[in-house]
Amino acid sequence: MELRSILATDCGSTTTKAILIEKIDGEYRLKVRGEAPTTVEAPFEDVTKGVLNAVMEVEELSGRKLLEGEEIITPQNGDVGVDIYISTSSAGGGLQMMVAGVVKSMSGESAERAALGAGSIVMDVLASNDGRLPHEKIKRIRQLRPDMILLSGGIDGGTISHVVELAEILAAANPKPRLGQHYKLPVIYAGNEKAKDIIKETLGEITDLDIVENIRPVLERENLGPSRDKIHDLFMEHVMAQAPGYKKLMAWTDAPIMPTPGAVGSLIEMIAKEENITVVGVDIGGATTDIFSVFQGQFNRTVSANLGMSYSICNVLAETGLKNVLRWVPFDIDQKELTNRIGNKMIRPTTVPQSLEELIIEQAIAREALRLSFIQHKSFAVNLKGIQTERTISDAFEQSESGLSLVNMMELDLLVGSGGVLSHAPRRQQSAKMMIDAFLPEGITQLAVDSIFMMPQLGVLANIDKKELAKDARKAALEVFEKDCLIRLGTCLAPVGKAKPGQVVLTAEFVMPGGNIVRQEVKLGEMVVVEASYEPIKATLTPSKSMNIGAGKGEIIETTVYGGIVGIILDGRGRPMNLPDDPAQRIANLSDWSKAVNEYPDYKI
């Protein structure tokens, strides 16, 4: 069966977004998009109402009949209906989980990785060595009321006493699910297989227990796939089935509904694999910031649950401090006034900046939310802990040292931003500058933003497993991602090393598509932009003796770089980037960098 048209929706906590993809002249392209308020809460309490409203908008804009009463027409017949309908969802607070592991920094962290990778928010990590007494753990489980619990611990064939003890704590807590009072809480056991029978005895009656392969079958290997797949299945069967209107929606879709972050993560994982590149993706929302990365072929996702741009904006301020926000503001502002402006945003979280000054302040806070989320991500995306060293079990219990972070910014090929503050910034230059300031990419890094946040729909599309559709669906997801989803901002060239103020840190020579040669120097502390559209450009990059652009100190690189809406950005500000303490000097520097990338052309400092 040839796949000619796809309708996809994403039911967010506030907005339901719908897109129509059609095969045009042999390639898949986004035709139109529509959106409507999500209707999971009172007075409607039926998620399908919002879906139908968003689809109606798509129907009007495309001129194609998609609905028959309250039914989506599938498969396509002539110009009526679509071949498949798919959806993702984070409505109703998304998927909220607790995980438990024997050693917090080993099986506990592996369980957390599995849960985050499946698109959940991890509310707490219980561990035998987390310092809490049994009654405190029991109280915490009852208090949080998660949607499901993932229990892990012990290598296959190892000791079982600790993981059994955790199961007994769960049994004593007898936890009740957050949604739906008439079903048992789903618990996934992914630990030592030797303990399976005792776990069944302990939890089989009072919970809906599923047993999957061990997350850490041996110390040096993680096996997250079975747990992640089971979390997806249970999310559909239990959590989504309890939310108002989801049973009806599940009957409409041609593939299982996926949690929105899980769908985004699977798309980023697929892009990294398909193009053999390292990727970092970020989605900054109103309440949370999700970061996804693929380094050395390993996928990681973290959720900073209290760092967002509307409901959590005061948490960002509390966590980073006024001083860190102020360092990005290129004008004098009284600290009290800044606090008041942020307070106003918290009182009215859905408002957008009304003046250029308000926009600059909001984007300063966004830099800090992104920076803090990325610090958290780097500490989590690590090589497996507890391997390649000999130790006794008691040593393992005391273990606190971290594995080395997988995140190496010099290896990063593509940085993708999404979420309102990045996707809908008034100027693309602002998005590029926020991402460079927050993530501080090193060497040669392409920058892009998701134009209208359609990565969730493309992620679920790429995961369709019906044999007759899978190949076309994957092709459609990749083509739309490349041609319609990503807005290419350009490439950031950032040399790393020690240099003196005013010293030339990088000389770049570009052979433009017309044959014209552009030569550009950048000094320490400078930013320079070379305008170039998104096409391959031959580049010779010569760092100074003490600087590295990717091949080692002073090593010249001949490569191909790509321009974009912003162009090629030469960032000579050094890594780590230190802003001056003197306010006048800092404001002068911020102003120079802002002018260099044409960030706020109408603003006069």
Secondary structure, DSSP 8 states (H G I E B T S, - for coil): ----EEEEEEE-SSEEEEEEEEEETTEEEEEEEEEEE--SSTTT--HHHHHHHHHHHHHHHHT---EETTEE--S-BTTBS-SEEEEEE-GGG-EEEEEEESSIIIIIHHHHHHHHHTTEEEEEEEETTSS--HHHHHHHHHHH--SEEEE--S-TTS--HHHHHHHHHHHHH----SS-SSS--EEEE-S-GGGHHHHHHHHTTTSEEEE---S-SBTTB---HHHHHHHHHHIIIIIIHHSTTHHHHHHH-SS--EEHHHHHHHHHHHHHHHHT--EEEEEE-SS-EEEEEEETTEEEEEEETT--SSTTHHHHHHHH-HHHHHTT-SS---HHHHHHHHHHHHHSTT----SHHHHHHHHHHHHHHHHHHHHHHHHHSBS-TT-SS---HHHHHH------BS--GGG--EEEEESHHHHT-SSHHHHHHHHHHHH---EEEEEEEESSS-HHHHHHHHT---HHHHHHHHHHHHHHIIIIIEEEEEEEEE-EE---TT-EEEEEEEE-TTS-EEEEEEETT-EEEE---SSEEEEEEEE-TTEESSSSBT--EEEEEE--SSEEEEE-S-SS----SSHHHHHHHHHHHHHHTTSSTT---
